Every structure is written in structure tokens, then in C-alpha cells.
Amino acid sequence: MAGKKRRRKSLKPRKKAISRSSQAELQFSVSRVERYLRESGYVQRLSSPTPVLLAGILEFLTANILDQAAKETQDKHKKRIAAQHLESMIKSIQQLHPLLGDGTKSLLEVMVLSKDK
């Protein structure tokens, strides 16, 4: 039987695969961030810790914005975070202005445009 290869069966069971997101204890998908970086064409070469760091930064920013919006919602005696709360929090955080700039659309405008379709 030339050409056939035999596989040796290992005595040890295979380890269960653990995602990079769970290893880094992140909620954001590290694999998705890496795929977006590769497909976008921003980088020619990508090291393995880069998407983990970027996913952590995105999760941190999102958590801070949602936390601030939740506080504003509670101050107004509401039970749900509305688009207006998120928009006012994004506008009020001064450190986000260099990142977002003037090119960001209003969340309310996006919601109105999506309802019209």
C-alpha cells in the first residue's frame, strides 16, 4: 500500500481549544478585530498581540461610555439608555474628540435614516 500514510494515535487527549478573547478575559472578539485589521489594508504586517490590545482598548472605551450614559440615565430617572444619552456622553468626553473628530454622524440622524428605509 504505497502512498498511504498512517497516523499515530496519541495516548494523550487533545486539549480543548481556548479562544484568544477568553484567554485575555475580553468580551470583544479578538479574531474579529484581527480580521478587520487585515481586510482593511491599514497594515502590511501584524503581530499577534496587536489585535488583543486593540480589542481591550475598544472594550474599555465602550464600557466607559456606557457607564457614563447609565449614570446620566439614572440622573434623569429613566430605566433604559437611549440614543440621546449615548450621544451626549460621547460629546461630553473631551478625550474622544481627537479620535472621533467632526466626521462622526449623530446617532439620532442614523436612527432616523434607518427608520425611513
PLY file of the C-alpha trace (Angstrom):
ply
format ascii 1.0
element vertex 117
property float x
property float y
property float z
element edge 116
property int vertex1
property int vertex2
end_header
0.00 0.00 0.00
2.32 2.63 -1.23
1.36 6.24 -0.81
-0.82 5.81 2.26
0.34 7.39 5.45
-0.53 6.03 8.82
-1.41 8.33 11.63
-0.22 7.52 15.06
-2.84 7.77 17.69
-1.72 9.83 20.61
-2.23 8.48 24.08
-2.95 11.97 25.40
-6.34 13.51 24.71
-6.37 16.78 22.81
-6.60 19.94 24.82
-9.79 21.91 24.42
-9.27 24.98 22.24
-9.47 28.27 24.13
-10.18 31.44 22.20
-7.85 34.41 22.44
-10.72 36.52 23.76
-11.29 34.19 26.69
-7.55 33.94 27.36
-7.37 37.73 27.58
-10.68 37.82 29.51
-12.28 40.12 26.92
-15.85 40.33 25.67
-14.84 41.77 22.29
-13.77 39.20 19.73
-10.00 39.30 19.15
-10.33 37.25 15.96
-12.86 39.68 14.51
-10.63 42.66 15.30
-7.70 40.91 13.63
-9.79 40.09 10.56
-10.96 43.71 10.25
-7.36 44.94 10.54
-6.14 42.54 7.86
-9.03 43.20 5.46
-8.92 46.97 5.86
-5.46 47.31 4.36
-4.20 49.57 7.16
-1.33 47.25 8.00
1.03 45.17 5.92
2.33 43.10 8.84
0.50 42.36 12.06
1.96 40.98 15.27
-0.10 38.59 17.36
-0.62 40.83 20.45
-1.86 43.79 18.39
-5.49 42.65 17.95
-5.64 41.64 21.63
-4.53 45.10 22.70
-6.89 46.84 20.28
-9.85 44.69 21.40
-9.03 45.56 25.01
-8.90 49.28 24.22
-12.21 49.14 22.34
-13.84 47.26 25.20
-12.51 49.78 27.73
-13.81 52.76 25.73
-17.19 51.14 25.21
-17.52 50.27 28.89
-16.67 53.82 29.95
-19.14 55.39 27.53
-21.91 53.01 28.59
-21.14 53.57 32.26
-21.36 57.34 31.88
-24.56 57.03 29.83
-26.06 54.78 32.52
-25.27 57.38 35.18
-26.95 60.10 33.11
-29.95 57.84 32.57
-30.28 57.28 36.32
-29.97 61.03 36.96
-32.93 61.60 34.64
-34.90 58.84 36.42
-35.11 56.64 33.33
-34.70 52.89 33.15
-33.24 52.48 29.66
-30.25 54.02 27.95
-31.48 55.94 24.91
-29.54 57.15 21.89
-29.69 60.70 23.27
-27.85 59.58 26.42
-25.08 57.92 24.41
-24.74 60.89 22.09
-24.47 63.39 24.94
-21.85 61.23 26.68
-19.74 60.91 23.54
-19.90 64.69 23.06
-19.06 65.39 26.71
-15.92 63.23 26.91
-13.12 65.54 25.77
-10.56 62.75 25.19
-12.72 61.27 22.42
-12.75 64.41 20.26
-9.28 63.81 18.73
-10.26 60.19 17.98
-13.69 60.83 16.54
-13.27 64.30 15.12
-16.01 66.01 13.14
-16.51 63.04 10.83
-18.90 61.21 13.15
-22.59 61.18 12.43
-25.15 61.85 15.07
-26.69 58.68 16.46
-30.08 60.28 16.15
-29.52 61.00 12.45
-28.54 57.39 11.84
-31.64 56.16 13.67
-33.92 58.46 11.69
-32.37 57.40 8.39
-32.71 53.69 9.29
-36.39 54.14 10.20
-37.13 55.85 6.89
-35.92 52.85 4.88
0 1
1 2
2 3
3 4
4 5
5 6
6 7
7 8
8 9
9 10
10 11
11 12
12 13
13 14
14 15
15 16
16 17
17 18
18 19
19 20
20 21
21 22
22 23
23 24
24 25
25 26
26 27
27 28
28 29
29 30
30 31
31 32
32 33
33 34
34 35
35 36
36 37
37 38
38 39
39 40
40 41
41 42
42 43
43 44
44 45
45 46
46 47
47 48
48 49
49 50
50 51
51 52
52 53
53 54
54 55
55 56
56 57
57 58
58 59
59 60
60 61
61 62
62 63
63 64
64 65
65 66
66 67
67 68
68 69
69 70
70 71
71 72
72 73
73 74
74 75
75 76
76 77
77 78
78 79
79 80
80 81
81 82
82 83
83 84
84 85
85 86
86 87
87 88
88 89
89 90
90 91
91 92
92 93
93 94
94 95
95 96
96 97
97 98
98 99
99 100
100 101
101 102
102 103
103 104
104 105
105 106
106 107
107 108
108 109
109 110
110 111
111 112
112 113
113 114
114 115
115 116
